[in-house]
Amino acid sequence: MLKNILSRGRSRSLTRTQKAAIAGVGTLGAAAVALTAVPASGQTTTSEAAPTAKVAYSTKQIQDVHAGVTGQLAGASQKVATIEAKKEAAAKKAAAEKAAAKKAAAEREAKEAASRSAKRAEVKKSYPNNLDGWIREARAIMKKHDIPGSYEGIHRNIMRESSGNPKAINDWDINAINGIPSKGLLQVIPPTFEAYHVAGTSKNIWDPVANIVAACNYAADKYGTMDNVDSAY
């Protein structure tokens, strides 16, 4: 039929119905061709997938990683140990310094306590209110001020000058005539007493201890020591 229609078509134009028929036949033919490409199983096929790449495994790589991690851990442990050792050394040093400082403080406190005790003992120390006590107290003061003079030398001159009387006064010699009589145990004139008075003693010329110390200070300046005095001075 199609052949007939095509034959006749050569002589005249195809009708609309004829064109539609031809198009339908063409479509069916294309479908037939497509069906012939489908496999007998009725399933379509796709292109074959690319083979999966094989992963290469190596125990050496794992060993290397393990060794690297182990080394890092060992290094970190060593650093921690070093830090701890430094902290411990610093703590020991601080403890030693603290102990040394504490010991030094204790030693200073002991020395200061001993010094305070000695001072208190010295302050509390009393001397008898007689010639022996006056001379010994005077010599203790003289020692602090580096003033020489033995017990014997002081005692000898006192006995010659006043016979041991702290209120003795010379009212007949040249000093008395000049209005500055000698006074006290060692017969010191007022100007000499004032010039050679030693701090810490009484400023009263009649005080036996102050009189002895001032007289010995004068004798040390003029004669080297009261021990060298054997007459009026």
C-alpha positions as CSV (number, residue, x, y, z in Angstrom):
1,M,0.0,0.0,0.0
2,L,2.8,2.3,1.0
3,K,4.4,1.6,-2.3
4,N,1.3,2.4,-4.1
5,I,0.9,5.6,-2.3
6,L,4.5,6.6,-3.0
7,S,4.0,5.7,-6.7
8,R,1.0,7.8,-7.0
9,G,2.8,10.5,-5.1
10,R,5.1,11.0,-7.8
11,S,2.2,12.2,-10.0
12,R,0.5,14.4,-7.4
13,S,0.9,16.0,-4.1
14,L,0.4,13.9,-0.9
15,T,-2.7,14.5,1.1
16,R,-2.6,15.4,4.8
17,T,-3.9,11.9,5.7
18,Q,-1.3,10.3,3.6
19,K,1.5,12.3,5.2
20,A,0.3,11.3,8.7
21,A,0.2,7.6,7.6
22,I,3.8,7.9,6.3
23,A,4.9,9.5,9.6
24,G,3.3,6.7,11.6
25,V,5.0,4.0,9.6
26,G,8.3,5.8,10.1
27,T,7.8,5.9,13.8
28,L,6.9,2.2,14.0
29,G,10.0,1.4,11.9
30,A,12.3,3.3,14.3
31,A,10.7,1.5,17.2
32,A,11.3,-1.8,15.6
33,V,14.9,-1.0,15.0
34,A,15.3,0.0,18.6
35,L,13.7,-3.2,19.9
36,T,16.1,-5.2,17.8
37,A,19.0,-3.6,19.9
38,V,17.5,-5.0,23.2
39,P,19.1,-8.3,24.3
40,A,17.0,-11.4,24.4
41,S,17.0,-11.3,28.2
42,G,14.9,-8.1,28.0
43,Q,17.4,-6.1,30.0
44,T,19.4,-3.1,28.8
45,T,23.1,-3.0,29.3
46,T,25.4,-0.2,30.4
47,S,29.1,0.3,29.8
48,E,31.3,-1.8,31.9
49,A,32.5,0.0,35.2
50,A,36.2,0.8,35.5
51,P,38.0,-1.7,37.7
52,T,38.6,-0.6,41.3
53,A,42.2,0.4,42.0
54,K,43.9,-1.9,44.4
55,V,45.2,-0.3,47.7
56,A,48.7,-1.2,48.5
57,Y,49.3,-2.1,52.2
58,S,52.7,-2.3,53.8
59,T,53.6,-3.4,57.3
60,K,56.7,-1.2,57.0
61,Q,54.6,1.9,56.8
62,I,52.7,0.9,59.9
63,Q,56.0,0.1,61.7
64,D,57.3,3.5,60.7
65,V,54.2,5.3,62.0
66,H,54.4,3.3,65.2
67,A,58.1,4.2,65.6
68,G,57.4,7.9,65.0
69,V,54.6,8.0,67.5
70,T,56.7,6.1,70.1
71,G,59.5,8.5,69.6
72,Q,57.3,11.5,70.0
73,L,55.8,10.0,73.2
74,A,59.3,9.3,74.5
75,G,60.4,12.8,73.8
76,A,57.4,14.3,75.5
77,S,58.0,12.0,78.5
78,Q,61.6,13.2,78.7
79,K,60.6,16.8,78.5
80,V,58.1,16.2,81.3
81,A,60.7,14.4,83.4
82,T,63.2,17.3,82.8
83,I,60.6,19.9,83.9
84,E,59.7,17.9,87.0
85,A,63.4,17.5,87.8
86,K,64.0,21.2,87.5
87,K,60.9,21.9,89.7
88,E,62.2,19.5,92.3
89,A,65.7,21.0,92.2
90,A,64.2,24.5,92.6
91,A,62.0,23.3,95.4
92,K,65.0,21.8,97.2
93,K,67.0,25.0,96.7
94,A,64.2,27.1,98.0
95,A,63.9,24.8,101.0
96,A,67.6,24.9,101.7
97,E,67.7,28.7,101.4
98,K,64.7,29.0,103.7
99,A,66.4,26.7,106.2
100,A,69.6,28.7,106.0
101,A,67.8,31.9,106.4
102,K,65.9,30.5,109.4
103,K,69.1,29.3,110.9
104,A,70.8,32.6,110.4
105,A,67.8,34.4,111.9
106,A,67.9,32.0,114.9
107,E,71.6,32.7,115.4
108,R,71.1,36.4,115.2
109,E,68.2,36.2,117.6
110,A,70.4,34.1,120.0
111,K,73.2,36.7,119.7
112,E,70.8,39.6,120.3
113,A,69.2,37.8,123.2
114,A,72.7,37.2,124.7
115,S,73.6,40.8,124.2
116,R,70.3,42.0,125.7
117,S,70.9,39.5,128.6
118,A,74.4,40.9,129.1
119,K,73.1,44.4,129.1
120,R,70.4,43.6,131.5
121,A,72.9,41.9,133.7
122,E,75.2,44.9,133.5
123,V,72.4,47.3,134.3
124,K,71.2,45.2,137.2
125,K,74.8,44.7,138.4
126,S,75.2,46.7,141.6
127,Y,78.3,47.7,143.5
128,P,78.6,48.3,147.2
129,N,78.3,51.9,148.3
130,N,81.9,52.0,149.6
131,L,85.4,52.7,148.3
132,D,85.8,49.2,146.9
133,G,82.5,49.4,145.0
134,W,83.2,53.0,143.8
135,I,86.6,52.0,142.3
136,R,85.2,48.8,140.7
137,E,82.2,50.6,139.1
138,A,84.5,53.4,137.9
139,R,86.9,50.9,136.3
140,A,83.9,49.2,134.5
141,I,83.0,52.6,133.0
142,M,86.6,53.4,132.2
143,K,86.9,50.1,130.3
144,K,84.1,51.1,128.0
145,H,85.8,54.3,127.1
146,D,89.4,52.8,126.9
147,I,90.6,54.8,129.9
148,P,93.5,53.0,131.6
149,G,94.0,52.7,135.3
150,S,94.4,49.7,137.6
151,Y,92.6,49.1,140.8
152,E,95.8,49.5,142.8
153,G,96.9,52.7,141.1
154,I,93.4,54.3,141.7
155,H,93.2,53.1,145.3
156,R,96.7,54.3,146.1
157,N,96.1,57.8,144.8
158,I,92.7,58.1,146.5
159,M,94.2,57.2,149.9
160,R,96.9,59.9,149.4
161,E,94.5,62.6,148.2
162,S,91.4,62.1,150.4
163,S,91.9,59.1,152.6
164,G,88.8,57.6,150.9
165,N,86.5,60.5,151.9
166,P,84.2,61.4,148.9
167,K,83.4,64.8,150.6
168,A,87.0,65.8,151.1
169,I,88.0,69.4,150.1
170,N,91.2,71.3,150.0
171,D,90.7,74.8,151.3
172,W,94.3,75.9,151.8
173,D,96.3,75.3,148.6
174,I,96.7,77.7,145.6
175,N,93.6,76.4,144.0
176,A,91.6,77.2,147.1
177,I,93.1,80.6,147.2
178,N,92.0,81.1,143.5
179,G,88.5,80.0,144.4
180,I,88.6,76.6,142.7
181,P,89.4,74.2,145.6
182,S,90.1,70.5,144.9
183,K,87.2,68.2,145.8
184,G,86.3,64.6,146.1
185,L,88.1,61.3,146.3
186,L,90.9,62.3,143.9
187,Q,90.8,66.0,144.7
188,V,89.8,67.3,141.3
189,I,89.2,71.0,140.7
190,P,85.9,72.0,139.0
191,P,87.4,73.1,135.6
192,T,89.3,69.8,135.3
193,F,86.2,67.8,136.2
194,E,84.1,69.6,133.6
195,A,86.8,69.2,130.9
196,Y,87.4,65.5,131.5
197,H,83.9,64.5,132.6
198,V,82.9,61.1,131.0
199,A,79.4,60.8,129.5
200,G,77.2,58.4,131.4
201,T,78.4,59.5,134.8
202,S,77.0,62.1,137.2
203,K,77.9,65.7,136.5
204,N,78.2,66.2,140.3
205,I,81.8,66.5,141.2
206,W,81.1,65.1,144.7
207,D,79.8,61.8,143.1
208,P,82.6,59.3,144.0
209,V,82.3,57.3,140.7
210,A,82.2,60.4,138.5
211,N,85.1,61.9,140.4
212,I,87.3,58.9,139.9
213,V,86.5,58.5,136.2
214,A,87.1,62.2,135.4
215,A,90.4,62.2,137.4
216,C,91.6,59.0,135.7
217,N,90.6,60.5,132.3
218,Y,92.7,63.6,133.1
219,A,95.7,61.4,134.3
220,A,95.6,59.3,131.2
221,D,95.8,62.5,129.1
222,K,98.6,64.0,131.1
223,Y,100.5,61.1,132.4
224,G,99.4,58.0,130.4
225,T,97.6,56.5,133.3
226,M,96.7,57.1,137.0
227,D,99.2,54.3,137.8
228,N,102.0,56.8,136.9
229,V,100.8,59.4,139.4
230,D,102.6,59.3,142.8
231,S,102.1,62.8,144.0
232,A,99.9,65.9,143.5
233,Y,98.9,66.1,139.9
